[in-house]
Amino acid sequence: MKNILVLYYSQTGQIKEIIYSILKPFDKTEFNIDFIEIKPETEYPFPWPADKFFDVFPESKEGISCKLRPIEIKEPDKYDLIILGLQVWYLEPSIPVASFLKSNYAKVLENKPVITVFGVRNMWINAHQEMKRLINNVKGRLIGNIVFADRHNNLISVLTIIRWLFKGKKEASKFLPDAGVSDNEIKSASKFGIEIQKALQNNRLSDLQGRLENLGAVKVDYHIMKTEFAGSRMFGIWSSIILKRSSGNIKKRKRLLRLFKYYLYFVIYVISPISSAVFRLIRLLFPKKTKNQIIKQISIIS
């Protein structure tokens, strides 16, 4: 019998739903699957109060860990595959997942094949690069990556995700569609599970990612990718300023976070549409070069 360990963190439950759908085809007589939820010692609220949502920005961007509740992993050496499910916070792996990978608990990944499963709005490449680094640091072997994203227009998805995160309303309204990954895409996730199951049965994990990509495991829009890279650079500047200038001063931190919030909305609704148009044009003019850039960024090889 093959053993699989699923580790995940998700406030909304969407990641758990996605992973259950992926694993639905697995033959329970051949596979034992253990689920462990990564839980912060102090839970992050959902729905988010707006001030708390922006308050986690500097720590998210700088990779500052939170305390986790104790995790008990019995017989860590028995696992043939580890699946890590995560969200992206401010273009980085969520604080609980990053904290897990920097803790002693992450030793369970040592010399184990790992598949990452992202549930995101539309930007995940920067977090993917960081996950590769963190997994490599604990001597895990990343052999697969599957990304489930909101496929709506960038500006529309901003509105739906704000409604979901701040008000807890995922369902479509009169003017806006459902937030997050579509139900149809989650239901179709079993196609990846079928491929993963075959790879485990036939000991063919080394070339699994290519077969997952043939099924649509990762989809990248060049203009979104380049916008994300620009955003990540600016987020780094903002997080550094906030942490350095407001150390020990709660009022100053709140003022700086308020400025960051206004900056973020301005970028999303004013700068982003312009930059997206420019990057779309670049993609049309240099298709081969831009395609190679995408291939490099989605690679699971460190």
N, C-alpha and C positions, 0 to 999 in steps of 0.2 A: 504493500500500500504506500502511496505517495502522500507526503504531508505538506500542507500549504499554510503559511501564517499570513494573515491579513492584518495590517496595522493601518489605522486611519484616524483622521480628525476632521470633523465637519460640524459646523454649528447648525446648519439647516437640515441635515440628514441626506442631502443630495448625493454626496460621495458614497455613503453607505448603500443607497439605492442603486447607484451605478455599479458598484462592485458586486452586489448580490446578483444583478442582471448579468454581468460578465461571467460569474461562476455558476449560473443556473444550469448550463449543460453538463456540468461535471458529474461523473458517475460516482455516487456516494459509496459504492462497494470498492472502488479503486482509490479514492482520494479522501483523506481526512483534512478538513479545513477548520482552522482555529481563527477566531476573530478577537482582536484586542483594540479597544478604542483608546486613543491617546487623550488623556484628560488633564488640563491644567489644574493646579492646586486651587487657584481662584478662577472660576469659570468666566469666560468672556460672554457678555450678554447677547441675547438674540430675542427679538429685534434689538439692533444697536441704538442706544441714545446717541444722537449726532456727535456730542462732545467726546464720548468714549470712543467712537469709531475713528475720529481723527487723532485721538490721544495715543493710539497704538502705532501711529505712522512712524515716528523716529526709531522706535525699537524694532519694528518690522524691517525697515530698510537697513538698519545697522546690524541685524542678526543678533540682537540681545535676547538671551534666553529667559523664559519664565520657569517657575517651579512646576514640576509635574506631580500628579498623584502617583503613588507607587505602582509599578507595572510588574506583574509576575508572569514570567515566561518559563513554563515547565519544559524541560528537555529541549533547550534551544538548538542542540546539534541535530535534531531529528528532521528539520525542515528541508525539503527539496526545492522550495520556492518561497520567496517573500514578496507580497504585494503591498505597496505603500500608497494609500489614498490621501490626497491633499487638496486644499484650496490655495489660492494665491492672494496674499495681502500686500498691497502696494508694490507689486511686481516681484515679490519675494515669496518663498515658501512661508506659509502661515507660521506664526511664532511657536505654536505647540509642536508642529512637525519638525521645524528647525531645532527646537530645544531637545526633542527626542534624539535627533541624529547627532547632537553634541553631547549626549549623556552616556553613561555607562550602559544603559539599556540597549543602545545601538550595537553593542557587541554581537547581538543575535544575527546581524547582517554579515559578519565576517565570513568570507569565502562562500557566501550564498548568492545565488542568482536573484536579482531584484527586478520587479516590474513596477514602474510608477504609473499611477492613474490620477490625472488632473481633472478637476471640475472647475471651470473658469468662465469668466465673462468672455474675453477674447485675447487677453495678453498673458502668455505663459513662458515664453522662451527664456527670459532672464531667470525666472525661477527654475526652469529646467537646467540651465547651466549651473546654478547654485546647488541643485539637488545632485547633479553629477559629482560636483566637488565634495559635498558632504558624504555621499555614499562611498566615494573613493577613499575618503579620509578614514572610514571605519572598515576598509578593505572588503566592501561589498562589491558585487559585479552587476552593474546595470545591464540587463539584457533586453529590456523592453520599455516602451513608453507609449501610453495611450492618453489622448487628450479629448475631453468632452467640453465643448464650448457653446456659448450662446451664439447662434448663427444670424441673429438680427443685425440690422444696421448699427454701427458703433454708437451713434448718438441716441438712437432708440433704446439700445441696451443699457445705456447709462441711466436713463429714466426708470426703466423697469427694475434694475438692480438697486437703485436708491429706494424705490417703493418697497422692494422686498426686504432689504437690509434694515431700513428705518421703521417700516410699518408692519413687516411680517406678511405682506400680501404678494404672493407669487402668481396668483391667477390673473388671467387677462381681464382688462377693464374695457370700458366702451372705446377708449382711444389707444390703449396700449396692449401689446400681446403679453403672453406669459413671460415671467422672468426666468432666467437661467437656462439650463440645458433642456431641450424639448423632451416631452414624454416619449415621442417616437424614437428619438435617438437613444434614450436610455433603454427602451425595450429592445432595440436592435443590438445592444452591447453584447448579447450572447454570442454573436458571430466571432468576437475576439476570444471568448471563452473556449469555443470549439477549437480554435487554432492553438491556444495555450495548452489545452488538454492533450491534443495530438503531439505537441512538442515535448511534453513531459513523458507521455507514453513511449515515444520513440527516441527519447534522449537527444532531441534536436533543438536545444535552447539557444545555441550559438548563433543561429541565423533566424531567430524568431522575429526580430524587429522588422526585417524586410517583408515578411509575410503579413505582419500586422499593418504595416503601411500600405500594402496592396489592398487591404480591407478598409482603408481610410482612417487609420489610427491617429494620424497627425495631418492637419490641414493648416496651411499658413498663407495669409495674405501679406504680400511684401510691404504694402503701405502701413499695415498694422504693426508689423515687425519693426520697421524703421521708426515709427512713432513711439513704440515701446522703448527702443534703445535711447532715444532722445529724452523720454520721460524718466528713464532710470538714472541717467546722468544728472538731471535736475533734481530728482528725488534725493540723490546722494548729497547734493549741495545743501538742500533744505534740511535734511535730517541732521547733518553735521552742525549747521547753524543753530537749530533748535536745541540740540543736546548741549552744545558748548555754551550758548548764551543764556540758557535758562536753568542751568544746573542749580538745584535747590531752591529755585524761585518759581513757585506754581503759577503765580499771576503772569509772570513774563512768558512762561511756557504757553499758557492759554492764549496770550496775545499773538505769539508767533504762530501757533497752530491755526488761529483764526485767519491770519494773513495767508498761511499755506492753503487753507480751504478756499479762499477767494482766488488765489493763484491757480489752484487745481481746476476750479470751474471755468475760469477764463481760458485756460489751455484747452480744456475739453471742447468748449463750445465756440471758441474763436480761432485759436491757433491750429488745433487738430484738423479741422476741415481743410484748411489751406495746405498744411503739410501733407495730408493724405493725397490731395490732388497732385502735388509735386511728385510724391513717391509713385503714384500710379503712372504718371508720365514717364518717369525713369524706368519703370518696369516695362513699359511699351517700347522704349528706345533701346534698352539693353537687356533683353529677355534672358540671354545665356548667362550673363554676369550675375543678374539678380537671382536666377534659379540656383546658381552655385552658392551664393550667399545663404540662401534658405537651407540648402542641403547641409551646409556646414553647421548651421545653428541648431538644426533638429537632430543632428547625430547623437547617438547614445555613447559614443566613444569619447573619453575624457581627453 
